[in-house]
Amino acid sequence: MTKQEGLVYVYTGNGKGKTTAAIGTAVRSAGRGMSVKMLQFIKSPERTYGEALTFEKIGIEIEQLGIGFTWTKTPEEHREALRTAWPKAKEALLSGAYDVVIWDELNNALAIDTFPTADVLPLEDVLETIRRKPSHVHLLITGRNAAQEIREAADLVTVMEPEKHYYERGIPAVKGMEF
């Protein structure tokens, strides 16, 4: 059997399920013997996430590169996190060492507009990296507000939109269901 050409998948929109879809794909891919690495741009290594606990048990590499929500730290702290995150994410993809690479919440990081990020996470460099992706690697990019250029670079774009959400009733994020 010959390997299929790697594709670029984008999961975006305001609805729940973008990261969850990527996690499901990671588990499915690992089950088929594929090597997977997930890099999370916003989540912090200082917190515990259900996907990281599971991935550790089943041998999927995952790394939290962020420092949390943009309102929890200073803009310079977030800029520094992005400055160090992007080269790691780029290397994971371009190395060709993985069959599946997930850039979780990259779209969120690219869409930050409360402080400058273009010098530490340049959209043009992201697009060039996608163009240089090794042919066998599948790339999954998640997060709200996917830039039009990211959408155009993708082979698949799924937009998740909420119809109803328990947040509207004041119910916070549910452990085990969202983190």
Secondary structure, DSSP 8 states (H G I E B T S, - for coil): -------EEEEESSSS-HHHHHHHHHHHHHHTT--EEEEESSS-TTS--HHHHHHHHHT-EEEE---S-TTSS-HHHHHHHHHHHHHHHHHHHHT---SEEEEETHHHHHT--SS--TTTS-HHHHHHHHHT--TT-EEEEE-SS--HHHHHH-SEEEE---S--GGGGT----TTTT-
